[in-house]
Amino acid sequence: MITPLSAHRHLGSFIGCSSQVYEGLKYKLSLEFPSNYPYTAPIIKFITNCFHPNVDKFGNICLDILKEKWSSALDVKAVLMSIQSLLGGRYIAMVTVNREYPMI
């Protein structure tokens, strides 16, 4: 689920996939979109504590598509699915994109 805070700041959430160590856990993320988005990757961090080797204690996510592998063809749903996949899941059970902000 994506909740807009402003034109460039949003809150996102997803639930850990079943049959995984993160099953049933709800994670909140902050999403910040730079002014030159979609040509630059959004800054996405976990707000909820996430104990994973690719997530530091500040919630920063080490994921190639958020850095050197970013593509303007990626949308928010694809990015959230990749983060959930990083945690061991295969899909996002609940993703809702707010239609008021078609750029995301």
TIVO-2410 file (N, C-alpha, C; in nm, 3 decimals):
# residues 104
REC num residu      c1      c2      c3 atome chaine
REC   1      M   0.085  -0.116   0.000     N      A
REC   1      M   0.000   0.000   0.000    CA      A
REC   1      M   0.090   0.123   0.000     C      A
REC   2      I   0.052   0.225  -0.075     N      A
REC   2      I   0.127   0.350  -0.083    CA      A
REC   2      I   0.037   0.463  -0.030     C      A
REC   3      T   0.089   0.541   0.062     N      A
REC   3      T   0.017   0.656   0.117    CA      A
REC   3      T   0.098   0.782   0.092     C      A
REC   4      P   0.045   0.877   0.014     N      A
REC   4      P   0.120   0.999  -0.013    CA      A
REC   4      P   0.124   1.091   0.109     C      A
REC   5      L   0.241   1.146   0.137     N      A
REC   5      L   0.257   1.248   0.240    CA      A
REC   5      L   0.270   1.385   0.175     C      A
REC   6      S   0.333   1.386   0.059     N      A
REC   6      S   0.347   1.507  -0.023    CA      A
REC   6      S   0.374   1.458  -0.165     C      A
REC   7      A   0.402   1.549  -0.256     N      A
REC   7      A   0.427   1.509  -0.394    CA      A
REC   7      A   0.550   1.421  -0.407     C      A
REC   8      H   0.646   1.436  -0.317     N      A
REC   8      H   0.772   1.362  -0.328    CA      A
REC   8      H   0.797   1.261  -0.215     C      A
REC   9      R   0.711   1.259  -0.115     N      A
REC   9      R   0.731   1.169  -0.001    CA      A
REC   9      R   0.607   1.083   0.018     C      A
REC  10      H   0.630   0.952   0.034     N      A
REC  10      H   0.522   0.858   0.051    CA      A
REC  10      H   0.560   0.755   0.156     C      A
REC  11      L   0.459   0.689   0.211     N      A
REC  11      L   0.479   0.575   0.299    CA      A
REC  11      L   0.430   0.452   0.223     C      A
REC  12      G   0.505   0.346   0.232     N      A
REC  12      G   0.465   0.221   0.169    CA      A
REC  12      G   0.464   0.110   0.272     C      A
REC  13      S   0.392   0.004   0.242     N      A
REC  13      S   0.392  -0.111   0.332    CA      A
REC  13      S   0.367  -0.238   0.254     C      A
REC  14      F   0.414  -0.347   0.310     N      A
REC  14      F   0.383  -0.478   0.256    CA      A
REC  14      F   0.392  -0.579   0.369     C      A
REC  15      I   0.337  -0.696   0.343     N      A
REC  15      I   0.335  -0.803   0.442    CA      A
REC  15      I   0.428  -0.914   0.395     C      A
REC  16      G   0.507  -0.968   0.487     N      A
REC  16      G   0.597  -1.077   0.454    CA      A
REC  16      G   0.520  -1.198   0.400     C      A
REC  17      C   0.577  -1.262   0.300     N      A
REC  17      C   0.512  -1.377   0.234    CA      A
REC  17      C   0.501  -1.497   0.326     C      A
REC  18      S   0.400  -1.579   0.298     N      A
REC  18      S   0.383  -1.702   0.375    CA      A
REC  18      S   0.497  -1.799   0.345     C      A
REC  19      S   0.518  -1.888   0.436     N      A
REC  19      S   0.622  -1.991   0.427    CA      A
REC  19      S   0.762  -1.931   0.424     C      A
REC  20      Q   0.778  -1.812   0.474     N      A
REC  20      Q   0.909  -1.748   0.483    CA      A
REC  20      Q   0.931  -1.705   0.627     C      A
REC  21      V   1.054  -1.676   0.661     N      A
REC  21      V   1.086  -1.635   0.798    CA      A
REC  21      V   1.015  -1.503   0.834     C      A
REC  22      Y   0.982  -1.422   0.734     N      A
REC  22      Y   0.916  -1.292   0.757    CA      A
REC  22      Y   0.765  -1.301   0.743     C      A
REC  23      E   0.710  -1.422   0.741     N      A
REC  23      E   0.567  -1.445   0.720    CA      A
REC  23      E   0.481  -1.366   0.817     C      A
REC  24      G   0.384  -1.292   0.760     N      A
REC  24      G   0.287  -1.220   0.841    CA      A
REC  24      G   0.335  -1.089   0.901     C      A
REC  25      L   0.463  -1.061   0.891     N      A
REC  25      L   0.515  -0.935   0.945    CA      A
REC  25      L   0.482  -0.821   0.851     C      A
REC  26      K   0.436  -0.710   0.906     N      A
REC  26      K   0.403  -0.594   0.824    CA      A
REC  26      K   0.520  -0.495   0.831     C      A
REC  27      Y   0.569  -0.456   0.714     N      A
REC  27      Y   0.681  -0.365   0.706    CA      A
REC  27      Y   0.637  -0.232   0.649     C      A
REC  28      K   0.683  -0.124   0.711     N      A
REC  28      K   0.658   0.010   0.661    CA      A
REC  28      K   0.787   0.066   0.603     C      A
REC  29      L   0.772   0.138   0.492     N      A
REC  29      L   0.887   0.196   0.422    CA      A
REC  29      L   0.862   0.343   0.397     C      A
REC  30      S   0.969   0.421   0.394     N      A
REC  30      S   0.958   0.559   0.348    CA      A
REC  30      S   1.009   0.562   0.205     C      A
REC  31      L   0.938   0.634   0.120     N      A
REC  31      L   0.976   0.647  -0.020    CA      A
REC  31      L   0.989   0.796  -0.050     C      A
REC  32      E   1.106   0.836  -0.096     N      A
REC  32      E   1.129   0.976  -0.134    CA      A
REC  32      E   1.167   0.979  -0.281     C      A
REC  33      F   1.093   1.058  -0.357     N      A
REC  33      F   1.117   1.067  -0.499    CA      A
REC  33      F   1.188   1.198  -0.531     C      A
REC  34      P   1.309   1.189  -0.586     N      A
REC  34      P   1.383   1.311  -0.619    CA      A
REC  34      P   1.313   1.387  -0.731     C      A
REC  35      S   1.347   1.512  -0.747     N      A
REC  35      S   1.281   1.595  -0.849    CA      A
REC  35      S   1.303   1.543  -0.990     C      A
REC  36      N   1.409   1.468  -1.014     N      A
REC  36      N   1.432   1.415  -1.148    CA      A
REC  36      N   1.387   1.268  -1.162     C      A
REC  37      Y   1.301   1.221  -1.071     N      A
REC  37      Y   1.240   1.090  -1.085    CA      A
REC  37      Y   1.153   1.092  -1.211     C      A
REC  38      P   1.151   0.995  -1.294     N      A
REC  38      P   1.198   0.858  -1.279    CA      A
REC  38      P   1.339   0.833  -1.332     C      A
REC  39      Y   1.413   0.938  -1.363     N      A
REC  39      Y   1.548   0.918  -1.417    CA      A
REC  39      Y   1.649   0.889  -1.308     C      A
REC  40      T   1.611   0.913  -1.183     N      A
REC  40      T   1.693   0.880  -1.067    CA      A
REC  40      T   1.609   0.793  -0.974     C      A
REC  41      A   1.671   0.695  -0.914     N      A
REC  41      A   1.599   0.602  -0.826    CA      A
REC  41      A   1.542   0.672  -0.704     C      A
REC  42      P   1.426   0.626  -0.656     N      A
REC  42      P   1.374   0.680  -0.531    CA      A
REC  42      P   1.461   0.633  -0.414     C      A
REC  43      I   1.457   0.707  -0.306     N      A
REC  43      I   1.527   0.668  -0.184    CA      A
REC  43      I   1.425   0.595  -0.097     C      A
REC  44      I   1.450   0.469  -0.075     N      A
REC  44      I   1.355   0.386  -0.001    CA      A
REC  44      I   1.426   0.328   0.120     C      A
REC  45      K   1.363   0.344   0.237     N      A
REC  45      K   1.420   0.294   0.362    CA      A
REC  45      K   1.311   0.224   0.442     C      A
REC  46      F   1.352   0.124   0.518     N      A
REC  46      F   1.260   0.061   0.611    CA      A
REC  46      F   1.238   0.154   0.729     C      A
REC  47      I   1.113   0.172   0.768     N      A
REC  47      I   1.080   0.242   0.892    CA      A
REC  47      I   1.071   0.138   1.003     C      A
REC  48      T   1.008   0.025   0.971     N      A
REC  48      T   0.999  -0.087   1.064    CA      A
REC  48      T   1.136  -0.154   1.071     C      A
REC  49      N   1.177  -0.195   1.190     N      A
REC  49      N   1.303  -0.269   1.202    CA      A
REC  49      N   1.297  -0.394   1.116     C      A
REC  50      C   1.401  -0.414   1.040     N      A
REC  50      C   1.409  -0.531   0.953    CA      A
REC  50      C   1.548  -0.593   0.972     C      A
REC  51      F   1.550  -0.715   1.019     N      A
REC  51      F   1.676  -0.783   1.044    CA      A
REC  51      F   1.710  -0.870   0.924     C      A
REC  52      H   1.790  -0.815   0.836     N      A
REC  52      H   1.828  -0.881   0.711    CA      A
REC  52      H   1.967  -0.832   0.673     C      A
REC  53      P   2.051  -0.917   0.614     N      A
REC  53      P   2.187  -0.876   0.578    CA      A
REC  53      P   2.195  -0.759   0.480     C      A
REC  54      N   2.090  -0.737   0.402     N      A
REC  54      N   2.090  -0.628   0.304    CA      A
REC  54      N   2.022  -0.502   0.356     C      A
REC  55      V   1.990  -0.498   0.485     N      A
REC  55      V   1.927  -0.380   0.545    CA      A
REC  55      V   2.010  -0.341   0.666     C      A
REC  56      D   2.058  -0.215   0.667     N      A
REC  56      D   2.140  -0.172   0.782    CA      A
REC  56      D   2.051  -0.124   0.897     C      A
REC  57      K   2.115  -0.087   1.007     N      A
REC  57      K   2.040  -0.048   1.127    CA      A
REC  57      K   1.961   0.081   1.110     C      A
REC  58      F   1.988   0.155   1.004     N      A
REC  58      F   1.914   0.279   0.977    CA      A
REC  58      F   1.800   0.257   0.877     C      A
REC  59      G   1.785   0.133   0.830     N      A
REC  59      G   1.678   0.101   0.736    CA      A
REC  59      G   1.718   0.113   0.590     C      A
REC  60      N   1.843   0.150   0.563     N      A
REC  60      N   1.889   0.160   0.425    CA      A
REC  60      N   1.894   0.022   0.362     C      A
REC  61      I   1.851   0.014   0.238     N      A
REC  61      I   1.840  -0.113   0.167    CA      A
REC  61      I   1.950  -0.123   0.063     C      A
REC  62      C   2.024  -0.232   0.066     N      A
REC  62      C   2.125  -0.258  -0.036    CA      A
REC  62      C   2.061  -0.346  -0.143     C      A
REC  63      L   2.020  -0.281  -0.251     N      A
REC  63      L   1.953  -0.350  -0.361    CA      A
REC  63      L   1.996  -0.282  -0.490     C      A
REC  64      D   2.048  -0.358  -0.584     N      A
REC  64      D   2.106  -0.301  -0.705    CA      A
REC  64      D   2.011  -0.212  -0.785     C      A
REC  65      I   1.882  -0.245  -0.786     N      A
REC  65      I   1.789  -0.161  -0.865    CA      A
REC  65      I   1.764  -0.026  -0.799     C      A
REC  66      L   1.804  -0.010  -0.675     N      A
REC  66      L   1.793   0.121  -0.610    CA      A
REC  66      L   1.923   0.200  -0.623     C      A
REC  67      K   2.018   0.141  -0.693     N      A
REC  67      K   2.148   0.206  -0.712    CA      A
REC  67      K   2.188   0.201  -0.858     C      A
REC  68      E   2.292   0.126  -0.889     N      A
REC  68      E   2.349   0.126  -1.025    CA      A
REC  68      E   2.262   0.058  -1.129     C      A
REC  69      K   2.169  -0.026  -1.092     N      A
REC  69      K   2.083  -0.095  -1.188    CA      A
REC  69      K   1.947  -0.029  -1.204     C      A
REC  70      W   1.933   0.093  -1.153     N      A
REC  70      W   1.805   0.164  -1.165    CA      A
REC  70      W   1.770   0.186  -1.311     C      A
REC  71      S   1.643   0.173  -1.342     N      A
REC  71      S   1.591   0.200  -1.476    CA      A
REC  71      S   1.463   0.282  -1.463     C      A
REC  72      S   1.448   0.381  -1.548     N      A
REC  72      S   1.326   0.463  -1.544    CA      A
REC  72      S   1.204   0.381  -1.583     C      A
REC  73      A   1.223   0.261  -1.635     N      A
REC  73      A   1.110   0.174  -1.670    CA      A
REC  73      A   1.049   0.107  -1.546     C      A
REC  74      L   1.120   0.111  -1.433     N      A
REC  74      L   1.069   0.049  -1.311    CA      A
REC  74      L   0.965   0.139  -1.246     C      A
REC  75      D   0.860   0.079  -1.194     N      A
REC  75      D   0.760   0.156  -1.120    CA      A
REC  75      D   0.765   0.114  -0.973     C      A
REC  76      V   0.683   0.178  -0.892     N      A
REC  76      V   0.686   0.152  -0.748    CA      A
REC  76      V   0.649   0.007  -0.717     C      A
REC  77      K   0.552  -0.045  -0.787     N      A
REC  77      K   0.511  -0.183  -0.764    CA      A
REC  77      K   0.629  -0.278  -0.786     C      A
REC  78      A   0.703  -0.259  -0.894     N      A
REC  78      A   0.818  -0.344  -0.924    CA      A
REC  78      A   0.925  -0.332  -0.817     C      A
REC  79      V   0.947  -0.211  -0.768     N      A
REC  79      V   1.048  -0.190  -0.664    CA      A
REC  79      V   1.006  -0.258  -0.533     C      A
REC  80      L   0.879  -0.241  -0.494     N      A
REC  80      L   0.832  -0.305  -0.371    CA      A
REC  80      L   0.835  -0.457  -0.384     C      A
REC  81      M   0.803  -0.508  -0.502     N      A
REC  81      M   0.810  -0.652  -0.524    CA      A
REC  81      M   0.954  -0.701  -0.511     C      A
REC  82      S   1.049  -0.622  -0.559     N      A
REC  82      S   1.190  -0.660  -0.548    CA      A
REC  82      S   1.236  -0.659  -0.402     C      A
REC  83      I   1.189  -0.562  -0.326     N      A
REC  83      I   1.225  -0.557  -0.183    CA      A
REC  83      I   1.165  -0.676  -0.111     C      A
REC  84      Q   1.039  -0.708  -0.141     N      A
REC  84      Q   0.977  -0.823  -0.078    CA      A
REC  84      Q   1.049  -0.952  -0.119     C      A
REC  85      S   1.089  -0.959  -0.245     N      A
REC  85      S   1.163  -1.075  -0.293    CA      A
REC  85      S   1.298  -1.087  -0.221     C      A
REC  86      L   1.359  -0.975  -0.194     N      A
REC  86      L   1.485  -0.973  -0.120    CA      A
REC  86      L   1.467  -1.041   0.016     C      A
REC  87      L   1.351  -1.024   0.075     N      A
REC  87      L   1.322  -1.085   0.205    CA      A
REC  87      L   1.280  -1.231   0.191     C      A
REC  88      G   1.278  -1.282   0.070     N      A
REC  88      G   1.248  -1.424   0.051    CA      A
REC  88      G   1.114  -1.453  -0.009     C      A
REC  89      G   1.036  -1.350  -0.038     N      A
REC  89      G   0.905  -1.372  -0.097    CA      A
REC  89      G   0.909  -1.373  -0.247     C      A
REC  90      R   0.797  -1.407  -0.309     N      A
REC  90      R   0.790  -1.411  -0.453    CA      A
REC  90      R   0.696  -1.306  -0.511     C      A
REC  91      Y   0.614  -1.245  -0.429     N      A
REC  91      Y   0.520  -1.145  -0.478    CA      A
REC  91      Y   0.471  -1.061  -0.361     C      A
REC  92      I   0.406  -0.953  -0.394     N      A
REC  92      I   0.346  -0.869  -0.290    CA      A
REC  92      I   0.199  -0.903  -0.282     C      A
REC  93      A   0.155  -0.942  -0.165     N      A
REC  93      A   0.015  -0.982  -0.150    CA      A
REC  93      A  -0.079  -0.863  -0.167     C      A
REC  94      M  -0.039  -0.747  -0.118     N      A
REC  94      M  -0.126  -0.631  -0.126    CA      A
REC  94      M  -0.045  -0.510  -0.170     C      A
REC  95      V  -0.066  -0.466  -0.292     N      A
REC  95      V  -0.003  -0.343  -0.340    CA      A
REC  95      V  -0.115  -0.256  -0.396     C      A
REC  96      T  -0.125  -0.137  -0.344     N      A
REC  96      T  -0.223  -0.043  -0.395    CA      A
REC  96      T  -0.148   0.083  -0.434     C      A
REC  97      V  -0.159   0.124  -0.558     N      A
REC  97      V  -0.094   0.246  -0.603    CA      A
REC  97      V  -0.199   0.354  -0.610     C      A
REC  98      N  -0.170   0.466  -0.548     N      A
REC  98      N  -0.264   0.578  -0.546    CA      A
REC  98      N  -0.271   0.639  -0.685     C      A
REC  99      R  -0.388   0.642  -0.745     N      A
REC  99      R  -0.406   0.691  -0.881    CA      A
REC  99      R  -0.393   0.844  -0.892     C      A
REC 100      E  -0.393   0.915  -0.778     N      A
REC 100      E  -0.374   1.060  -0.782    CA      A
REC 100      E  -0.232   1.096  -0.820     C      A
REC 101      Y  -0.140   1.003  -0.804     N      A
REC 101      Y   0.000   1.026  -0.835    CA      A
REC 101      Y   0.043   0.927  -0.942     C      A
REC 102      P   0.005   0.951  -1.067     N      A
REC 102      P   0.033   0.854  -1.173    CA      A
REC 102      P   0.181   0.835  -1.201     C      A
REC 103      M   0.268   0.924  -1.154     N      A
REC 103      M   0.411   0.910  -1.182    CA      A
REC 103      M   0.472   0.796  -1.102     C      A
REC 104      I   0.400   0.743  -1.003     N      A
REC 104      I   0.458   0.636  -0.922    CA      A
REC 104      I   0.385   0.506  -0.941     C      A
***
